[in-house]
Amino acid sequence: MRAIQSDSNSAFRARAITRDKNSPKAQELAALGAEVVEADLTKPETIAPALRGAHGAFFVTFFWDHFSAARETSEARLFAEAAKAEGIKHAIWSTLEDVRNFVPLDDPRMPTLQGKYKVPHFDGKGEADAIFADLGVPTTYLLASFYWDNLIYFGQNPKPDGNGRFSFVLPMGDRPMAGIAAEDIGKAAYGVFKGGDAFIGKRVGVAGEHVTGADMARVLGEVLGKDIYHQNVSFDAYRAFGFPGADDLGNMFQFYHDFEDAVNGVRDVAGTRKLNPELQDFRTWATRNKDRIPLS
């Protein structure tokens, strides 16, 4: 919404779809100049009317609301069917790899979760790619990276270690991980819409930088003015942390680590910068958000 509405020369106007157009967040979108309409994935009949008359749609599901990969796939089907019914000319589906194509369910290197997934919040999205393709929806498959905003909202910020220092836990060893600022995903998606038909049927991975845990800790320490070090833990240890979704994230980090070339290879920083010339690297993002990153 912000990427479209901040471009005074845009050929597009933003329509925000929300469950409650009277909510403070919806009102914030309206204040940006977006058209705000209501729809709810728990009420499938509301999805198609919310898309009516739109040129394109950016479809995103939210696994962490319910922790169900099967539900994500079902929600993607609702999106795809509504896009087909309303004649959407360019859908962007926010997807991820189906890790089962890399690590079969019977492969003991990584535990199977929810009975039939390796990384549920990846696999449910990846499984849904075929739905858009089979329905003939003109789609770009957008693969995001690790959200640096997780350090603000998702509890992955540096923590005090009890000895006057702060530990930044990332079970990646010395492997670099593709990451990005959430706002840059939006700007890249806008770039895809502007690119039009050239992106239909394409898989587009986005990243702001490929950076190691040690480098992230060093940058955070310099930006925040604290003694912050990278604490590498095993994937099994991370899976055993016990918070909701720890097993899923432990498997995710193992996938990032073990298939570094495949994961980082599709998430091209130079290509992302072509879509979004304002792309931030990790230091830029951390500097701009230093007052929002908790240290507790």
Helices and strands as residue ranges (DSSP letters): H 2-5, E 15-18, H 24-31, E 35-38, G 44-46, H 47-51, E 56-59, G 63-65, H 69-86, E 90-95, G 99-101, H 120-134, E 139-143, E 146-147, H 150-153, E 159-160, E 166-169, E 177-180, H 182-195, G 196-199, E 203-205, E 209-211, H 213-224, E 228-231, H 235-239, H 246-258, H 260-266, H 269-275, H 282-288
